[in-house]
Amino acid sequence: MNSVFMYTLAIVNFIFMLHIGLYTIGANSYDILRMKKEYEQRKKKARINNSKPRKQKLVSVIIPAHNEEKVIRRTLDSVLSNNYLNIEILVVNDGSTDKTASIVKGYIKRIKRNKFLQVWSYFTRDNHYRPFRVRRISVRRKNCRIKLITQKNQGKAAALNNAINNHAKGQLIMTLDADSILHPQAIEKSVAYFKDNRIIGVAANVRIIESTGYLNKLQRFEHLIGYRSKKMFSLTNCEFVIGGVASTYRKSTLKKVHCYDEDTVTEDIGLSMKIISKFGNKDKRIVYGADVVALTEGVGSFSDLLKQRYRWKLGNLQNIYKYRNLIASQDNIYSKMLTHYRLPMAILSEILLLIEPFLLLYILYLSLQYRSLGIIIGAYLTITIYVLSVLWPDEHLRKFEKIKLSSTALWIYCAFYLMDIVQYYSIFKTIVNHQLVFKPNKSLKTWISPKRNMRTA
């Protein structure tokens, strides 16, 4: 039995270290290539500085909202303060029972009445995020169109489909959660990717809005680590997960796949996998835009975190099963990195999650038997060094923020075990409700709004 545990532990550690190495090399390579591309773009821009500017594509920013009175105005402020001018904003009020609709109506009246609009900005003049130093700025939005669309509570996918099919005029569609904040350059940066005709979808770099409490810090680190790994996935062309925050697609692409499906609880993952299933990911590509920055609310309580991660786990497995034909596919429209590495690893990681508690107990047993903490200390140092290696190359954090977060990184290893508990809960609840993976329950698609820590806007 000891030999079985020993070999299993060795294999799991090998896979773990291999992934850390791949993520680190891939992310750093992505950064180098991005810097090189930005340098070439600056040189090109300097040469054509006096040429006539191109007409901007219209971007439809769709904000589905259900009972978001506390945050909807902040989200609208962040969209209007973007430096990209040719936009329309479609707010889909999905059966809200609070003041969401009246706040949006008042916002629309203010725009029609005022040539310059006063909005709150959560960014400094040099476009760095400052959560506790909100400043008021004046923006001019000539011919900006904001439309309120009202429907009964049908769920996020139905709200998005309604806006895309019946109201959106833009060539590009950006979807934005109603509790999110766009970076002032987010829309411009996202649109730039679509100069390449192969690009049909762009995933944003989503950060957690800074707040107080250990749970907020844990989610911030989790997102920093998770989204840095997406650099490797994008570089090796195996990205298949585009979240709902600030994701951007060509409208023509969405129409060809009949928009969002309503039979899974994570419609955003379902859409990106459906697009890949139809178009492949070689001639047409979905990529991660590290410079397309958006911020979103983290959950405020442990119980809400459990609910959120169960939904994510269930939805992810629903979509992997739904598009299981992609796994190990030999079709040459798909990259081997996607079909033979990323998707199989998505399943393997769930299996490893199930055996992880037994391996942890075995590590503790070895430490006690040999009266040595070497294995535990080694694991701590490995994770801590990796977290710091994610933190310090980050292009969107100032040096002071990196120093401040580095002190948190020294104890974040222990806090990650809390996330393991959340993951165990999610996978076991999914196993208990396994029928939902194979036969999704459409009654789950309506919204239950999370608790908000903000005061009403």
Secondary structure, DSSP 8 states (H G I E B T S, - for coil): -HHHHHHHHHHHHHHHHHHHHHHHHHHHHHHHHHHHHHHHHHHHHHHTTTS-------EEEEEEESS-TTTHHHHHHHHHTSS--SEEEEEEEES--SSHHHHHHHHHHHHHH-SEEEEEESB-TTS-B-TT--EEEEEE-TT-EEEEEEE-S--HHHHHHHHHHHT---SEEEE--TTEEE-TTHHHHHHHHTTSTTEEEEEEEEEE---SSHHHHHHHHHHHHHHHHHHHHHHTT------SSSEEEEHHHHHHTTS--SSSS-HHHHHHHHHHHHH-SSSSEEEEEEEEEEEE---SSHHHHHHHHHHHHHHHHHHHHHTGGGTT---TTS-HIIIIIIHHHHHHHHHHHHHHHHHHHHHHHHHHHTT--HHHHHHHHHHHHHHHHHHTT-TTS-HHHHHHHHHHHTTHHHHHHHHHHHHHHHHHHHHHTTHHHHS--GGGGS-------S---
